[in-house]
Amino acid sequence: MYITKQGQAWDQIARAVYGKEIYADFLMESNPKHLNTLIFSAGVELNTPKLPEPRKDLPPWR
């Protein structure tokens, strides 16, 4: 669970929670009722599930 701060956007929250902005889409998928929000007000509770494990079925040269 993450509690937003005034003025935060999805990418800023993803960086705060997961360490990289690229996980903003994963964060958005995990919080569908907030998809229409671009800039958050303070105190919004967001679900922050653990990131999925990387796929292990890649060829050995990858």
C-alpha positions as CSV (number, residue, x, y, z in Angstrom):
1,M,0.0,0.0,0.0
2,Y,1.2,3.5,-0.9
3,I,-0.3,6.8,0.3
4,T,0.2,9.5,-2.3
5,K,1.5,13.0,-1.7
6,Q,0.0,16.1,-3.2
7,G,0.9,16.6,-6.9
8,Q,2.4,13.1,-7.5
9,A,1.9,11.4,-10.9
10,W,2.0,7.7,-11.8
11,D,5.7,7.7,-12.8
12,Q,6.8,9.5,-9.6
13,I,4.9,6.9,-7.5
14,A,6.4,4.0,-9.5
15,R,9.9,5.3,-8.9
16,A,9.2,5.8,-5.2
17,V,7.8,2.2,-4.9
18,Y,9.7,0.2,-7.4
19,G,12.8,2.2,-8.1
20,K,12.0,2.9,-11.8
21,E,9.4,4.9,-13.7
22,I,9.0,2.1,-16.2
23,Y,6.8,0.3,-13.7
24,A,4.1,3.0,-13.9
25,D,2.0,0.8,-16.2
26,F,2.1,-2.1,-13.8
27,L,1.1,0.2,-11.0
28,M,-1.8,1.6,-13.1
29,E,-3.0,-2.0,-13.9
30,S,-3.0,-2.7,-10.2
31,N,-5.2,0.4,-9.4
32,P,-7.9,0.5,-12.2
33,K,-10.3,2.8,-10.2
34,H,-7.7,5.6,-10.4
35,L,-6.9,5.3,-14.1
36,N,-8.5,8.7,-14.9
37,T,-6.2,10.4,-12.3
38,L,-3.1,12.1,-13.8
39,I,-2.0,14.1,-10.7
40,F,-2.9,12.8,-7.3
41,S,-4.1,14.7,-4.3
42,A,-2.6,13.8,-0.9
43,G,-3.8,10.7,1.0
44,V,-4.9,8.4,-1.9
45,E,-4.2,4.8,-1.1
46,L,-2.8,2.8,-3.9
47,N,-2.3,-1.0,-4.1
48,T,1.4,-1.8,-4.7
49,P,1.8,-5.5,-5.4
50,K,5.1,-7.2,-5.7
51,L,6.6,-7.1,-9.2
52,P,6.2,-10.3,-11.1
53,E,9.4,-12.5,-11.3
54,P,11.2,-12.2,-14.6
55,R,10.5,-15.0,-17.0
56,K,12.9,-17.9,-16.6
57,D,12.2,-19.6,-20.0
58,L,14.5,-17.5,-22.0
59,P,17.3,-19.1,-24.1
60,P,20.7,-19.3,-22.4
61,W,22.2,-16.6,-24.5
62,R,19.8,-14.0,-23.1
